[in-house]
């Protein structure tokens, strides 16, 4: 697991894809997404952060 700004990341390789799991430490909100295996790590983290922010914002409503 990798940690960045209160978000825990887990990246799992599954064949030609990767599964990214991101968890917000403060709220425990968790998301996952799939991407091609050759996607750069910064892009994977950015996509996971955007999705996590979207889900957390949606849950506030």
Backbone as ProteinMPNN parsed JSONL, in Angstrom:
{"seq_chain_A": "XXXXXXXXXXXXXXXXXXXXXXXXXXXXXXXXXXXXXXXXXXXXXXXXXXXXXXXXXXXXX", "coords_chain_A": {"N_chain_A": [[0.838, -1.184, 0.0], [0.427, 2.217, -0.712], [0.801, 5.56, 0.451], [-0.737, 8.729, 0.371], [-1.392, 12.006, 1.093], [-3.434, 11.416, 3.126], [-4.792, 9.373, 1.899], [-5.042, 5.991, 1.242], [-3.518, 3.777, -0.991], [-3.9, 0.87, -2.955], [-2.552, -1.231, -5.317], [-3.181, -3.636, -7.634], [-2.075, -6.095, -9.825], [-3.751, -7.624, -12.457], [-3.681, -9.824, -14.764], [-3.619, -8.251, -17.861], [-4.351, -5.875, -16.79], [-4.777, -3.415, -14.153], [-5.935, -3.159, -10.834], [-7.037, -0.576, -8.899], [-7.304, 0.406, -5.638], [-8.567, 2.744, -3.452], [-8.588, 4.354, -0.337], [-9.998, 6.646, 1.848], [-8.498, 7.881, 4.678], [-9.644, 9.343, 6.807], [-12.484, 9.126, 6.617], [-13.0, 6.528, 5.844], [-14.061, 5.907, 3.428], [-14.194, 4.056, 0.452], [-12.994, 3.312, -2.8], [-12.805, 1.694, -6.014], [-11.083, 1.016, -9.065], [-10.479, 0.029, -12.469], [-7.779, -0.265, -14.772], [-5.715, -0.127, -17.761], [-2.752, -2.157, -17.754], [-0.385, -0.831, -18.42], [-0.68, 1.807, -17.673], [0.569, 4.841, -16.417], [1.811, 5.248, -13.041], [1.364, 7.797, -11.669], [-0.915, 8.678, -13.077], [-2.782, 6.701, -12.464], [-3.099, 7.1, -9.704], [-4.08, 9.731, -9.708], [-6.534, 9.432, -11.064], [-7.846, 7.749, -9.265], [-7.965, 9.424, -7.01], [-9.64, 11.47, -7.99], [-12.023, 10.022, -8.412], [-12.542, 9.154, -5.808], [-12.929, 11.615, -4.506], [-15.225, 12.453, -5.86], [-17.105, 10.472, -5.072], [-17.113, 10.856, -2.296], [-18.1, 13.473, -2.146], [-20.617, 13.09, -3.275], [-21.763, 11.424, -1.366], [-22.157, 13.178, 0.724], [-24.425, 14.579, 0.143]], "CA_chain_A": [[0.0, 0.0, 0.0], [1.125, 3.494, -0.786], [-0.008, 6.561, 1.139], [-0.554, 10.092, -0.128], [-2.364, 12.988, 1.584], [-4.572, 10.839, 3.819], [-5.446, 8.362, 1.065], [-4.272, 4.756, 1.094], [-3.668, 3.182, -2.309], [-3.437, -0.496, -3.186], [-2.583, -1.473, -6.758], [-3.07, -5.078, -7.851], [-2.018, -6.464, -11.235], [-4.63, -8.745, -12.812], [-3.499, -10.023, -16.205], [-3.186, -7.05, -18.563], [-5.003, -4.727, -16.156], [-4.488, -3.189, -12.741], [-7.052, -2.707, -10.022], [-6.592, 0.42, -7.932], [-8.22, 0.599, -4.522], [-8.184, 3.933, -2.682], [-9.385, 4.512, 0.881], [-9.768, 7.873, 2.598], [-8.24, 7.509, 6.071], [-10.52, 10.038, 7.747], [-13.876, 8.687, 6.557], [-13.113, 5.111, 5.522], [-14.682, 5.755, 2.111], [-13.345, 3.241, -0.415], [-13.38, 3.166, -4.207], [-11.879, 0.896, -6.817], [-11.207, 1.21, -10.505], [-9.614, -0.81, -13.292], [-7.098, 0.467, -15.828], [-4.717, -0.954, -18.457], [-1.544, -2.415, -16.963], [0.702, 0.086, -18.756], [-1.019, 3.168, -17.255], [1.57, 5.341, -15.457], [1.385, 5.315, -11.646], [0.731, 9.074, -11.319], [-2.25, 8.73, -13.682], [-3.65, 5.813, -11.684], [-3.405, 7.767, -8.435], [-4.915, 10.904, -9.987], [-7.88, 8.947, -11.375], [-8.429, 7.246, -8.013], [-8.27, 10.585, -6.163], [-10.824, 12.134, -8.547], [-13.205, 9.195, -8.151], [-12.789, 9.186, -4.37], [-13.496, 12.93, -4.208], [-16.595, 12.435, -6.4], [-17.935, 9.612, -4.216], [-17.256, 11.5, -0.985], [-18.993, 14.612, -2.341], [-21.947, 12.547, -3.524], [-22.264, 10.879, -0.104], [-22.52, 14.293, 1.608], [-25.738, 15.11, -0.253]], "C_chain_A": [[0.879, 1.243, 0.0], [0.219, 4.534, -0.149], [0.315, 7.946, 0.605], [-1.702, 10.949, 0.37], [-3.616, 12.379, 2.213], [-5.349, 9.819, 3.013], [-4.508, 7.166, 0.967], [-4.564, 4.166, -0.277], [-3.167, 1.741, -2.283], [-3.607, -0.746, -4.672], [-2.26, -2.939, -6.987], [-3.064, -5.346, -9.345], [-2.873, -7.704, -11.457], [-4.53, -8.911, -14.323], [-2.93, -8.764, -16.847], [-3.807, -5.784, -17.99], [-4.472, -4.563, -14.738], [-5.768, -2.729, -12.065], [-6.481, -1.768, -8.978], [-7.686, 0.568, -6.879], [-7.687, 1.794, -3.733], [-9.149, 4.079, -1.513], [-8.994, 5.829, 1.545], [-9.622, 7.5, 4.071], [-9.248, 8.112, 7.043], [-11.929, 9.453, 7.783], [-14.044, 7.186, 6.325], [-13.784, 4.859, 4.18], [-13.7, 5.051, 1.179], [-13.898, 3.227, -1.83], [-12.403, 2.198, -4.864], [-12.127, 1.211, -8.278], [-10.228, 0.284, -11.197], [-9.01, 0.065, -14.383], [-6.145, -0.487, -16.551], [-3.424, -1.037, -17.641], [-0.436, -1.388, -17.218], [0.402, 1.545, -18.405], [0.012, 3.641, -16.23], [0.988, 5.495, -14.053], [0.769, 6.659, -11.275], [-0.684, 9.218, -11.896], [-3.241, 7.858, -12.925], [-4.074, 6.494, -10.386], [-4.325, 8.964, -8.654], [-6.349, 10.49, -10.268], [-8.58, 8.458, -10.115], [-8.809, 8.405, -7.088], [-9.508, 11.312, -6.659], [-12.091, 11.336, -8.24], [-13.555, 9.21, -6.665], [-13.428, 10.514, -3.965], [-14.95, 13.002, -4.686], [-17.529, 11.651, -5.479], [-18.159, 10.266, -2.861], [-18.198, 12.697, -1.074], [-20.432, 14.156, -2.535], [-22.572, 12.027, -2.23], [-22.679, 11.972, 0.872], [-23.935, 14.783, 1.338], [-26.865, 14.299, 0.332]], "O_chain_A": [[1.932, 1.289, 0.636], [-1.004, 4.404, -0.202], [1.478, 8.297, 0.41], [-2.864, 10.649, 0.096], [-4.732, 12.774, 1.879], [-6.453, 9.436, 3.401], [-3.327, 7.312, 0.65], [-5.723, 4.065, -0.679], [-2.145, 1.435, -1.668], [-4.678, -0.504, -5.228], [-1.203, -3.424, -6.586], [-3.949, -4.878, -10.061], [-2.743, -8.702, -10.747], [-5.216, -8.218, -15.074], [-1.884, -8.267, -16.43], [-3.789, -4.735, -18.634], [-3.809, -5.448, -14.197], [-6.575, -2.005, -12.648], [-5.548, -2.123, -8.256], [-8.846, 0.824, -7.202], [-6.506, 1.847, -3.389], [-10.363, 3.947, -1.67], [-7.814, 6.096, 1.775], [-10.514, 6.877, 4.648], [-9.658, 7.455, 8.0], [-12.508, 9.298, 8.858], [-15.114, 6.635, 6.583], [-14.049, 3.709, 3.83], [-12.522, 5.404, 1.123], [-15.108, 3.141, -2.039], [-11.324, 1.923, -4.339], [-13.22, 1.615, -8.675], [-9.266, -0.188, -10.591], [-9.639, 1.01, -14.859], [-5.803, -1.541, -16.015], [-3.06, -0.099, -16.933], [0.365, -1.108, -16.326], [1.156, 2.434, -18.801], [0.302, 2.923, -15.274], [-0.186, 5.83, -13.895], [-0.27, 6.675, -10.615], [-1.552, 9.818, -11.262], [-4.403, 8.229, -12.761], [-5.247, 6.472, -10.012], [-5.248, 9.188, -7.87], [-7.285, 11.119, -9.773], [-9.766, 8.719, -9.918], [-9.862, 8.368, -6.451], [-10.343, 11.731, -5.856], [-13.111, 11.907, -7.855], [-14.73, 9.271, -6.303], [-14.366, 10.533, -3.168], [-15.806, 13.55, -3.992], [-18.618, 12.12, -5.149], [-19.27, 10.235, -2.333], [-19.009, 12.913, -0.174], [-21.36, 14.775, -2.013], [-23.777, 12.172, -2.021], [-23.483, 11.714, 1.768], [-24.574, 15.346, 2.227], [-28.034, 14.608, 0.099]]}, "name": "protein", "num_of_chains": 1, "seq": "XXXXXXXXXXXXXXXXXXXXXXXXXXXXXXXXXXXXXXXXXXXXXXXXXXXXXXXXXXXXX"}
